[in-house]
Amino acid sequence: MKLKYLNIFLLGVSLAGFTSCNDFLDKEPESSVTPAAYFTAEADLAAYSINLYNFFTCIAPGSYGISVFGNDNATDNQAATGYSTRWVPGEWKVGSTTSDDERGAAWNFFQIRDCNYFFQEVLPKYEAGQISGSEANIRHYIGEMYVLRAYAYFDKLQNIGDCPIIETVLTDEQESLIEASKRRPRHEVARFILSDLDKAVEFLLNEAPGGKNRISKNVAYLLRSRVALYEGTWLKHHKGTAFVPGGQGWPGDASTLNGFNIDTEINYFLDEAMKSAKVVGDQLAGNLVNNTDAAEGMNASFASLNPYYTMFCDEDMENYSEVLMWREYLESQNVTHNIQMQLQNNGGGSGWTRGLVNSYLMRNGLPIYAAGSGYDPEWEKEGITATLKDRDSRIQIFTKKDGDIENYTSAGTINYVDLEWVVKGNNETRMVTGYAIKKGKHYNDYMQTLHHKGTTGSIIFRGTEALLNYMEACYEKNGSIDGTADNYWRALRTRAKVDPDYTKTIAATDMTKEAEGDFGAYSHGQLVDPTLYNIRRERRNEFIGEGMRWTDLKRWRACDQVNGYQVEGMRYWGSVYEGTWTDDAGKDLVIVDVDGGTGNISSEAVSGVYIRPYQISRINNSVFNGYKFTPAHYLSPLPQSAFRQTAGGDQTDLSSSVIYQNPGWPKVAGQGAGEVK
């Protein structure tokens, strides 16, 4: 039985084993062909690789919720109606098997196995000249597979850290499978990922066959910068702990480190991040998508009034300079999604936090608390439009405000934003914090009123990340901003309609003020310096709703200090909204019932004047007293089955396994993490 389970995770795959991202690009290879007959034509390679694009985070057709624009939920940026167990020590449990949940699934190698099978079958045929078709395209599809394997390994690196490095299809033999299961130190995994991306760069075309729906050379460079920055900053900020090779309490075997020097590794990865980011960044810094600062993104004909806005909701994203790769949806091919149902008309069961909103600068470049900023805290009483007055364009155009247009109908009617969704609706429709998400919202009500009719594209890789990756890597490595980073930073602020002089912001930054609503103000429990913080602020403000925040917080080691943190939203009590949300009979829609659990808003007596979505009810609510964090949650646990399958003769003796658990986690299913020593 142990051999059977082991080879599921580590062995090769047949062609019948492909998976696809809901017919991504509607292309599927034949599932019944044999390896000997397959991989002999360019089209075979193209079909195989496209079916592995499910590796990428993408909007799943038929899914509910706001999908990619909800991927920052359960952070200090964004809140859903329910809480995540990552903020409740003891409630996140070790799984039984790799299929228990998305975290347990971090210890499976299906995706990597599929890539290795491709290389086993294709590379010998390619080298022997046995694949027909365009030489350039054949090489391109091989390059795609190197990116896909790198992406799959990067997912492992972010979730579990140390992991096996498997480059071949393994034989069905117990001893070799157990040996292959041994975890390698995370820096080796990161270097392996970069080497795969180096190979990808050699093979990939600058422009992919079929356009930006497929991987290109710039995608490989951008991913390479992301991986290198991640590992360089992880090693730097977790240095000395059990979360890095050789650190105190690291569960790996120190004898395998072979002269490992963490400072050398940090510098290497930060250097590589800068090099790869600069390739993409230099192409974009003077060619960012234009932000017209228009209050609405589209007119009644659905023509763009603001390209920066419509870049995130267009049905065709091909011509946006920053979009390196995107997913297309076509109703004619029955490839659609439900995203617009939540982004239009209601709140999508999510919302920006007050901490995020307060991080946005005034247009004069000053933080809202700084002398001379022009901000007045009394504006919060006047509503969301007033609260966001004179602020960074990004928070204004990507947040629903009083009087905003929600959609245009085919009958010529205009529907407007209804903030009553703060207190009505269900988990999929509530405006959780009052700061409702507008990023990604199209204005065509057809997509909102009918199920499965959303055809807005989904950005997979946005080149703007390269600018921010370079800025951060440069400062983390050198302690200063060089000319390239300066150019990038000013370009981003200019597009955001903020004074481009970032030194003005740095001089006015009070880290104790910033720490009130920004976990990124910290690393390893200590406040960072104002320059590094403002680089992090720029990243936070640019990427809202794009799923970057949790991985950033992890690599920065920015959650050690979280103990009792309360998520807040807009001001309700004592504002223009209080008492105005009523039903058709004039009855107040607002219900306060903290102890009974039937309420729909937090109590002023308990929570103060701001909405606190996790203090609406005490019942079955582990975060009523705020978010708490244990460092063990920086990494996911391996499931119990991983130790049983790699144990010695007695599978009940989990301690005899050749692999180790992540710091702070037990090996037994159903148990939560303890403190990391």
N, C-alpha and C positions, 0 to 999 in steps of 0.2 A: 504493500500500500504506500509506503514512504516513497519508493521509486516512482510510482504512478503520479503522486502529487508533485514531486520534484520536477519531473520532466514536463509537467504542464507549464511550469513557470520558466524553465530554462532551456527547453529543447527547441527544435526547429518547428516549422509550420508548413502545412500544405497549402496549395493555392486555394483550396476550399475554405481556408481559415481567414480570408480577408474580412476586415470590417470596414465600414464606410461611415462618413459623417452625414447620415441621412441623404445619401445620393449626392454628395458634394460635387457640384458641377454636372450632376446627372451622368456620370461615367462610371461604369463598372466592368471589370474584365470578366471573361467567361470563368465560371467557377469549376468546370469539369475537365479543363485541359490538364495535361501532364507536364511536369517540369521539362521533360525532353523536348516537347513541342512548343513550350512557352518560352518567353524571353529570347526569341529569335528575331523580333522585329521591333522597331522604334515604338510602335503603338502599344506593344505589350508592356514596355517599361513605363510609358506614360500612364497607362491604365492602372498598373500596380501601385505606382507612387501616389496617384490621386486618391486611391482608396485608403491610403494611410493618412490623409489630411485630417482625419478625425483627431489626430494628436493635438491640433491647435484648438484653443478655446474659441468656440463659435456659437452663434445663436442656433439652437436646435429647433427646427420646424416643429410646430405643435406644442412648444413649451410655453408655460405661463410665467408671469413675472416679467421684470424688465431685463432679464438675462444679463448680457455683458455690462449693461449700465447699472446692474445691481451687484457686480462682483466686488465692490468695495464695502458692501454691507459687513457689519460686525467689525468695523474699525472705528477710529476716531473721526473718520470722514463721513461716514454714512451709516444709517441704521435701518434695519428692517423691523417688522412688527414683533418678531421673535428674536431671542438672543442666541448667541453662539456659545457652545460649551468651552471654547478656547479661553473664555473669560471667567470660567468657574472651575478652579482647581478641584480635581476629583470627579467631575462629571463627565469629562471626556475619557472614555474607557478604551483599553486595549481590545482589539477585535479578536475574534476566533480564527477567521480565515481572511484571505485577501479580498474576498467578495463582500465582506461585512458592510463596508462603507467606503467612501472615497479616500479616507485616510488609510485604512487597512490595505486598500488596493495599491498603495504606494509600493508594496513589496510584491509586485508581479512584473514580469518582463515580456508580456505579450508583444508590446510595440517594438521593443528592441529585438526580440526574436524574429519578428516579421522583417525588420530591416536586415538582420544578419542573413536570413534566408535569401533575400534579394542579392546581397553581395556574393554569397556562395554560388548562386546560379548565374549571375550576370557578368561579374568581373572576368572569369575565365573565357566566356564567350566573347566579351568585348575585346580582350587582349588578343584573342585568336581571329578577330575580324568576322565573327559568325553572326553578327546582328545586323540586319538590313535596315536601311533608312538613312536619314541625315546624320552625319557624324556629329555635327554641333548639337543636334537635339538629343541624340543618344547620350552624349556626355552630359548634357544638361539634366536629364532625368536621373543619371547616376549621382550628379551633384545634389539633386533634390533629396535623394535618399540619405546622403550624408547629413544634410540639414535635419531631416526627420529623426535620424538616430540621435543627433546632438540634442534636439529638442526633447526627445523622450528621456535622455539621460539628465538633461537639465531639470526636468520635472522631478526626477529621483533626487537630485542634488538638493533642491529646495525643500523637499518634503522629508527625506530621511538622512541626508548628508552622506556619510560613508556608504558605499554600496559596491556590489560586484561590478567588474568591468568585463563584459562578455562580448567578444568580437566575432565569434564563430557559432555555427549551429552545432550544439553539443550532441555527443553520442548518448544513446539510451543506456547508460551504465552508472550504477548508483555511486560508486566511489568518485568518479570524475564529476558527477553532478554536484555532490556535496562539496568537493574541492572548489568548484566554480562558484559556489554560493558565498564563499568568504568575502567579507566586505573589505574594500580598499579605502585608504584614507581619502577624505573628500577633496583635498587639493589635487590628488592624482586623477580623480574623476573629472574635476574641472579642466585639468590639462588635457585629458583625453577628449573632452567635448571640444575644446579649442582646436585640437588636431583634426577632428572630424570637420570642423568648419573651415579650416585651412584647405582641406581637400575639396570641400564644397566650392570654395571660391575659385579653385583651379578649374573646376568642371562647369560651373554655372555660366549661363549667358547673362549679359547685362539686362536684357529684356527677355522675359520668359515667353516661350511659345504659348499663345493664347492670352497674353497680357498679364495684368496684375492679379488675376485670380490664382496664379501659380507663383511659386518661389522664384526669386531672382537673386542675382549676386549681391545686391544691396541688402536683401533680407538676411543673407548669411553674415554680412558685415555687421548689421545691426544686432542680430542675435549674439554674435561673437562679443560685441561690446557689452551687451547685457550680462552675459555669463561671466565675463572677466570682472566687471564691476561688482557683480553679486559676490563672487568669491573673494575678491580683494577686500571689500568692505566687511564681509562676514569674518574673515580671518583677523582683520584689524580690530573690530569691535568686540569679538568674542575671544580675543587672545587671552591665553592663560586659563581658560575654562575647559570644562569637559566637552564642549562643543567644537573644539578644534584639535587636530592631531597633536599629541604630546602635551596637551593642556592638563591641568590638575583634574584627575578623575576621568580622563578620556578612557573609554572602555576598550579601545583597540590595543593591539600589540605594538609596543614602542619599538621592538626590534625590527619592525617592518618599515620604519620611517627613513632608513638609509640616508642619514645626514640631513634630514629635513630641517630647514631654518625658516621659521615663520615670517620673519621680516623680509627675507629674500623673496618668499612666495608672495607676500603682500605687494611688494614693489613690482614684481613680475606681472601680476594680474592687473594692477592699476595702470601700468604702462600699456599692456595689451588692450585694455578698455579704451584708453585714449587713442591709440593708433587706429583701431577699428571704427570707433565713433567718428573720428575726424574724416574718414573716407566718405561717410554719408553726410555728416554735418556740414562739410564745406560745400556740398551740392545744394543744401537747403537753406543755409543761413540767410542768403539774400533772396530766397525764393519761397518764403513761407506763404501759405494760403492767406489771402487778404481777409482781414476783419474790418468790415464796414461799420461795425458798432451799431447796426440797425437793431431796434427794439424787437422786431419780429424777423424770423429767419426767412420766411417766404411770403409772397403775396397770394391773392386769391387764385391765381393761375398756377400756383406751385412753382413759380420761378424764384430763383434764389435772390434774396435781398442781402444776404450776408454769406459769402462762400465759406468762411470759417465755421459758421453754424451748420450749413447744409453739408459740409464734409462728413459730418457724423450721421446724417439721416438721408442722404441722397440714394436714389435707386441705382445710380451709376457713379461709382467712385473712381473710375479709371483715370480721369484727368486732373485729379487733385495731386499736386506735387508732393505733399507729405505722405500720401497713402502709398506704401510700398507693396502691400498685399491686402486684398479684401475678399469677402465672400459675397457672391451675387445670389439674389432670390428672384425667381420668375414664376408668376402665377400660371403662365401658359405651360410650364413644365411641372406644376404642382409642387414647387419648392418655395414655401412661404413660412412665415412665423407669426407669432401673436404679440410681438413686442409693442406695436403701436396701440394695442388695446389698453395697455397699462400706461404708456407714456402720454396718451391723449385721454382727456376727460377726467382722469383721476390721478392718484399718486403712485400707483404701481407697487404699493406696499413697501415703500422706501422713502428716504429723504436725507438731504445733507444735514450734518450736525451744526450746531451753533459754533462749535470749535473750529470747524472748517470755514464757515462763513466769516468768522472774525479774523481768520488768518489772511484774508484778502486785503491788500493795501488800498489806500485811497489813491486816486489817480495822480496826486502830487508825489507819490512814492513813499508816503509816510504810513506807518502802522496806525490803526484807528485810535490808539491810546496816546500817541505822541503829540506833544505840543505843536500846534500849528497844522495838524492834520485836517482840521475842518469837520471832523466827525462829531456828532452829538448823540450820546447814548439815548437821549429822549426820542430819537427817531424810531427806536424799536416799538414805542407805543403807537406809532402812526401806521404801522404795517410793514410788509415786506418790501414794497417799492421804496418806501422812505428809508428803511434800514440799509438798503443796498445803494443808496444815492451816492454818486461821485466815487464809486468803487471801481476796481479792476473790472474791465469789460467781461472777463470770463465768468465771474459769478453772476453778473447781471443777465447775460444772454443765455446762460444755462440753468437758470432758476425760474420757476413759474412765479409770476408776480400778479398783484391785484390789477385787473384790467387787461391782462395779456390775452391774446387770441389763442384759443385752444385748437380750433380747426376750422376749415372752410368746408361747407357741404356742397354737393352737386346742385342743390336747389338754390344756391346763392346765399344761404344763411351763414352767419358767423357765430360760432360758439365761443364763449369766454371762459377763462379759468375760474373754477369754483373751489374756493378754499375750504368749503364745508367738508370736503373729503378728509380733512384732518380728523374729524370725529364720526364720520359715517363710512360705510363700506366694510370690507373684510380684509383678511391678511394680504390679498392680492391688489387691493385698490386704495388702501388708506394712504394719506399723506402723513407719514409717520412723525415727522418733525415739524411740519409746516413749510419747510424749505423743500418744495417738491422739485423733482428732477425734470429738466427740460432738454437736457443733452440727448440727442438722438431722436427727438420727437419730430415726425413729419406732420404736415398740416392737412393732409388728405383724410377726411373722415371715413372714407371707404375702408381704409386699413384698420380703423378703430371700431367700426360698427359691425363688421363681419369677422367671424372666427377664421383664423388661418389665412388672412389675406395680406399680411404684412410683407412688403417686398423691398423695404429699405435694406441697403447693404450693411455688412458688418466688417469693420476694420480689424484685420489680424495683426498687421505691423504698421506702425506710424513712424515715419522717419524722424519726426521731431524729437523722439526719445534720444537720438544720437547726440543732439545738442546738450541735453541735460546729463547724459551719461558722461560726456567729455568734461563738462563743468565740474561735476562731482569728483570724478577720478583725478582730475588735475589738482583740485584743492586738497583732496585726501592724501595724495602722494607728495605734493610739493609745498603745501601750506600757503599757496598764493594762487592768484588768478592770472593766467598768462593771456597773451593777446587773442588767442583763438577763443578761449573761454569768455573773455570780455566781449568779443564780437557776438558770440552766441547768446549770451545773457541779455545784451542790449536789444538784440533782434526779437527775443521772446517778449520782453517787457514793452517794446514799441508796439508789437502786434496786440498786446493786451491793453493798450491805451494807458500805460503807466509810465511815469517819468523813467527814462532808461538809465538814469544814474543810480545804480544799485548801491553805490557807496553811501549815498544819502540815506537809504533804508537801513543799511548796516549800522551806521552811526546812531540812528534813532531807535534801534532794537533793544528792548528790555526783555531779557530772556525769562525772567520770572513771570512777566505778563504772557509771553508766548506759551509758556509751559502750562498755563491754565487750560488750554484747549488743543494742545498739539503734542502727541506722544513723541514726534520727531524732534522735539526740543532736547531730548535726552539720548544718550548712549551710555550703556552700563550704569544706569542710575544717576548719572551726572549730566548737568546741563552742558551742551556743546557750545562752541564759540559762535558769535553772531554771524560771521561770514558763512560758516558751514550750515548754520541753521537757515539762512536765507537762500542758500542753494537748495536745501531740502524744501523750503517753502515754495520755491518756484516749481519744483517737481510736483509737489502736492497740488498746487493750484492749476497746473497745466493738465494733469492726468485725472482729474476728478471723474469718477464713474467708469474708469477704463481698466479697473482690476489690478492696479499696480501697488496699492497701499499696503496690503498685508505682507507681501514679500519684501517691500522696503523696510517696514517696521522690524521684520525678523533680522534682516542683514545688518541693520543699524543697532541691533540689540536695544531697541527703544521702548521695551515694555517692562523692564525690571521694576520700575517705580510704580506701576499701575496697581493701586490698592484702594478701592472705593471710588473709582472714577465714575461720575454720573454723566451719561449722555444727555445733552440738552438740545432743544430745538428753538423755535421762534418764541417770542413773548406772546402769551395769550392773555393772562390775567393783567388787568389794568391797561389793555390795549384797545384799539378801535374794533377788534373782533369780539371782545367779550360781550355776550348777550345778544349778538346779532345773528347767530346761526340758528335759525328756527325752521320748523317744518311748515307745511301749508296751513296748519291751524294756529301758527304762531307760538308753538311750544318749543322751548329751548332744546336744541339737539345735544347740548353738552350734558354729560352725565358724569358726576364724580362719585365714585364708590370704591375707594382704595381697599377697604377691608372686606367688602362683599364680593368684589371681583366682577361687578357688572358695569363698571364705568367705562368711559371712552377717552378720558383725559386725566392727567395728573392733577392732584389737589394743590392749590396755592398754599394751604396750611402746611402741607408735607414737603412739597417740592419747590416752593417759591413761584415766581411769576412766569418762568419759562416752562414750556412743555418738556416733560421728562418721560419719554415713551416707555421706560422700564420701571416707572413708579405709578403706573395706572392701577395696578393691582398687586397686593402682597401674595396672593394665592399662587402656589406652585411657581414661584418666581425667585430663582436663585441670584438674580442680579438686582433685586430691589434696592440693595444697599451699595450698588455700584459694581463696576468691573473690577475683578482681581486677576492676578496673573501669576503663574508659576513658570520659571524658565524652561521646564521640561517641554512646554507647549511651543517652543521655538521649532521643535522637530516633531514629526508624527511618530507614533510607535509602530514597531513591527508587530504583526499579529502573532498570536500564540502558535499557529500552524507552522510559521517559518522556523521556529525553534524545534518543534516536534519532528519536522521533516528532515532536519539537518543534525539530529541528535545521533548519539552512538547506538549501540545495540538496543538500549531501553528508551523508547520514545517518550516515556513518562518522565524521564530525567531531562528536563529542559536545560539544565546547567551543562549537559554534555554536548550541546550544540556547538558547531564551529562558528556560528555567528553570535553577535552580541546585540543587546537591546540598546536603544537610545537613552541618553542620560535622564535619570529621574523616572523612567517608565519601568513597570514590572513586566514579566514575561507571560503572566497568566491573564487570560481573557476575562473581561468584565471588571478589571481593576483600573483605577485612575492613577495619575502621576503623583509622585511625591516631590519634595523639594530637591533641587540639584545641589549637591555639596560642592 
